[in-house]
Amino acid sequence: MTNQHPLIEALSSVQDPELGKSIVELGMVKNLSRSADGEVRFTLALTTPACPLHSHMADAARAALLAVDGVRAVDIEFGLLSPEEIKSITRRADVRLPQLKQFNQVGQVILVMSGKGGVGKSSIAALLAASLSRQGAKTGLLDADITGPSIPKLFGLPPGGLRGGELGMLPAVTPGGVRVVSTNLLLKEADLPTVWRGPLIAATIRQFWGDTIWGKLDTLIVDLPPGTSDAAIAVLNYLPVSGAVVVTTPQELAGLVVRKALKLLQNKEVPLLALVENMSYFTDSQGAKIEVFGPSHLDDLADLTGSAPRIQIPILPALSQAADAGAVETIHLPEIDRIAALLRSTPSPNP
Ligand code: ADP
């Protein structure tokens, strides 16, 4: 094989405009080869399949290679960086993030997860964001539950409410000051396609993170899809997550699937900040606690929750009524304020 140095040198002059670094330094050049008759081939591994800059980078690479002595033709194939590679790039302190990302400053990213749907994950995410905002924290809420986005409805935000600027998308703002991004705000139609493939969901979430003008935020709450799907894993791999709040209900089944979510966090080394048992009990008119869904399973999960507080939230008809009326911010719960205060005292990796 011929010496590759001049090729590497040529490709080093090509930058990923989003990250402001050479494609060689970012590890985006793979399988580089040069045939005896002067044909150069390589794979350009992108950060996202939807990368709008891929042809720009390929053109620049082609031009740079053709300027090298003896190079007659260039054949570029597109590929994808692995989640690990993307993670190591986004963690690099010297990577100059694009214009928008310079403008955005997100102190901490907190995930709200659940083992399965219908346990109140979105309600808790919304209440938490509202409580943080009330406590004076600049708060964003990214609705990553792409196939069942309920966040806008909880806050009474109308569909199609996102505006685009030159720099990126402007979030909708709730009456309580929470900046919200969701597919339901993007699409005018209330009904979304029922089948979204995993990679598309992951790419949408990445765009919500990267293409939104969040501005300066103390906390970004991310309402994840239920379960431990590819989309949930994509968020864990892609976003600089500080910690997670896991929501469950007392039903045995929810308890079993929630173990998987807790294990995923452990594997990804994401700190569990609180385990919430929602709809834990109902207090009747005499003040008696009734365990409508059976006894609590919180203690059974102690092996996976470590020192994270385990917080019970009762069944509150006023909450579901306010949620249905788009007035979730009118509900103030001491348990949620406690979690919010806890998040505020969690050290931010990106102050
Ligand atoms: P998920 O995001 O887990 O699918 P949601 O937040 O959409 O769940 O909640 C499911 C339903 O349960 C909604 O109708 C919501 O208003 C209701 N709900 C959630 N938490 C409570 C609660 N603590 N008390 C009463 N209703 C609740």
Residues whose N, C-alpha, C, O or C-beta is under 5 A from the ligand:
A	BS01	ADP	K116 G117 G118 V119 G120 K121 S122 S123 S150 M279 I313 P314 I315 L316 P317 L319 S320 A323
